[in-house]
Each structure stands twice: as structure tokens, then as C-alpha cells.
Amino acid sequence: AVGVEKGLEVDKGSFPLHEGDILLLATDGLMNMVSDQEIEKQLFCASEASPEGGSPAKELVRQALAAGGFDNVTVIVVVYG
């Protein structure tokens, strides 16, 4: 569900993507529980992806749940290119 109102106003736009850009799609269950600095740190790890490394999305979900997880937590991390 998106909001509780009958009408919905959607923000939309476009922007160019470049190789190595990182997209984060997440619910407020992440944004309300994990600091911007920690999210940035995990996204930096996504750009340095290696077979030995963990999943930044899984780590962010883990951190949100460990912080209390008061809301649903959904995280998708995409590295373009």
C-alpha cells in the first residue's frame, strides 16, 4: 500500500545513469532505523563487490531489524553497469 488517502500524487522524473552508479530502493523501515552514514557505508561496499563480500541489502535489513525493526524493511541495491 502507498499511503492511506484515496488520491495519490506520484513524484516522477528521470536522470542519466552511469556505469558504477548505485541505486537504493528501500522502505521507511530502513530509513527510520539506520543512519544515513551507515547506509552510505554499505552502499560503498556494494561498489566494491567481491565474491567474499556480503550483500549490502541483507546487511542493511539486518541492521534495521537489530535496531528494533518497528516497520517492514525492504531493501534493494542495484549497481548499474
Contacts in CASP RR format, 6 or more apart in sequence:
PFRMAT RR
TARGET T0000
AUTHOR 0000-0000-0000
METHOD contacts of the structure
MODEL  1
AVGVEKGLEVDKGSFPLHEGDILLLATDGLMNMVSDQEIEKQLFCASEAS
PEGGSPAKELVRQALAAGGFDNVTVIVVVYG
2 8 0 8 1.000
17 23 0 8 1.000
17 80 0 8 1.000
18 80 0 8 1.000
19 80 0 8 1.000
19 81 0 8 1.000
20 47 0 8 1.000
20 79 0 8 1.000
20 80 0 8 1.000
20 81 0 8 1.000
21 79 0 8 1.000
21 80 0 8 1.000
21 81 0 8 1.000
22 43 0 8 1.000
22 46 0 8 1.000
22 47 0 8 1.000
22 77 0 8 1.000
22 78 0 8 1.000
22 79 0 8 1.000
22 80 0 8 1.000
23 76 0 8 1.000
23 77 0 8 1.000
23 78 0 8 1.000
23 80 0 8 1.000
24 39 0 8 1.000
24 43 0 8 1.000
24 75 0 8 1.000
24 76 0 8 1.000
24 77 0 8 1.000
25 74 0 8 1.000
25 75 0 8 1.000
25 76 0 8 1.000
25 78 0 8 1.000
26 60 0 8 1.000
26 73 0 8 1.000
26 74 0 8 1.000
26 75 0 8 1.000
26 76 0 8 1.000
27 71 0 8 1.000
27 72 0 8 1.000
27 73 0 8 1.000
27 74 0 8 1.000
27 75 0 8 1.000
28 71 0 8 1.000
29 64 0 8 1.000
29 69 0 8 1.000
29 70 0 8 1.000
29 71 0 8 1.000
29 72 0 8 1.000
29 73 0 8 1.000
29 74 0 8 1.000
30 39 0 8 1.000
30 60 0 8 1.000
30 61 0 8 1.000
30 64 0 8 1.000
30 73 0 8 1.000
30 74 0 8 1.000
30 75 0 8 1.000
32 70 0 8 1.000
32 71 0 8 1.000
33 63 0 8 1.000
33 64 0 8 1.000
33 67 0 8 1.000
33 68 0 8 1.000
33 69 0 8 1.000
33 70 0 8 1.000
33 71 0 8 1.000
33 73 0 8 1.000
34 60 0 8 1.000
34 63 0 8 1.000
34 64 0 8 1.000
34 67 0 8 1.000
38 60 0 8 1.000
38 63 0 8 1.000
39 60 0 8 1.000
42 56 0 8 1.000
42 59 0 8 1.000
42 60 0 8 1.000
42 77 0 8 1.000
43 56 0 8 1.000
43 77 0 8 1.000
45 53 0 8 1.000
45 54 0 8 1.000
45 56 0 8 1.000
45 59 0 8 1.000
46 56 0 8 1.000
46 77 0 8 1.000
46 79 0 8 1.000
47 79 0 8 1.000
49 79 0 8 1.000
55 77 0 8 1.000
56 77 0 8 1.000
57 75 0 8 1.000
57 76 0 8 1.000
57 77 0 8 1.000
60 75 0 8 1.000
60 77 0 8 1.000
61 73 0 8 1.000
61 74 0 8 1.000
61 75 0 8 1.000
64 73 0 8 1.000
64 75 0 8 1.000
65 73 0 8 1.000
END
